[in-house]
Amino acid sequence: MRFIDLRSDTVTKPSPEMREAMYRAEVGDDGYAEDPTVTRLQEIVAERVGMEASLLAPSGIMANMLALLGHCGRGGEVILGNRTDMYMWECGGYSVVGAIHPYPLPNNEDGTIDLEEIEAAIREEDMHFPRTQLICIENSHNECGGVPLTPEYTASVIALARRHNVPVHVDGARVFNSAVAQGIDVKALTRGADSLMFCLSKGLACPVGSMVCGSREFIAEAVRNRKMLGGQMRQAGFLAAAGIVAMEQMVDRLAEDHSNAKLLADMLSEVKEISLKPQPIRTNMVFFRLPWERISIEELEARLHAEGVGVLRMHEWLRAVTHYGIVEGDVKQAATIIRRVIDSI
């Protein structure tokens, strides 16, 4: 029986077109900025997101780290949501490496942070306080169910930040999911932001890599910090070639993942005991749970895995993520298995 892996969109495999492009990629030493395929990817990405420049990094965590190191000095403070990946899932690396202090604020269920709370968190100049040096938002928002932040909300955060002369970074690991879900150009979600990170290795299905984007000056500093963190690569054009295919072929198809996630949610909603979020499903994530007095979340996760469906435990919820390589038939089979296991409890 085929294992249906819905734990994350990080489990995607590169498409045949990506593998062919990787095989044929022209490469050079990117440590000397001499890899033509990396250079081309970085130019394509910068134009696509409406920023001056971009840089290929080995991972999204490193790309976010490059952004924070570029914006914040030691002892500076970053305002971010208390349910963002940067606060919850990235090992607190910016505190360890950059001595950057987090100021977490409550995320609403739609992924937003109240503007009044952001403004109240911006520090006045006082020797007792760290200096507010960055505001971060996440789009789409993982912990809140893959919900997309709107252009209007993003613009409001940026306008607030501008009034206080504070830069804004968008953790856009899945920003193309957000754009496709809203039927808008990704530039509507990046316009005015000082920096952006997005992952090539999630829904865009590349084997490795993320992009950090910003001004030319910002990216020049990111190149230096990438070197410091050990992220400089050599013949990285093999990876960049997959990224170029992703930009050309894999963005629009994210709508298939969203449709499959909605189908999964619709089928699970037929089980009375199941609670679902978000409502409605907007992108490629479905969070579900039972009354856990019936069965522990750990046991249900293990039983589903044994039956051939991989889901991921995230606090009190199980997360299922649709992605490239998961087709409608897989979703129907996964839903059938989940319902059967629950009926047997």
Buried (B, 14 or more C-beta within 10 A) or exposed (E): EEEBBBBBBEBBEBBEBBBEBBEEBEBBBBBEEBBBBBBBBBEBBBEBBBBEBBBBBBBBBBBBBBBBBBBBEEEBBBBBBBBBBBBBEBEEBBEEBBEBBBBBBEBBEBBBBEEEEBEEBBBEEEEEEBBBBBBBBBBBBBBBBBBBBBBEBBBBBBEBBEEEEBBBBBBBBBBBBBBBBBEBBBBBBBBBBBBBBBBBBBBBBBBBBBBBBBBEEBBEBBBEBBEEBEBBBEBBBBBBBBBBBBBEBBBEBBBBBBBBBBBBBBBBBEBEEBBBBBEEBBBBBBBBBBEEEEBEBEEBBEBBBEBBBBBBBBEEBBBBBBBBBBEEEBBBBBBEBBBEBBEEE
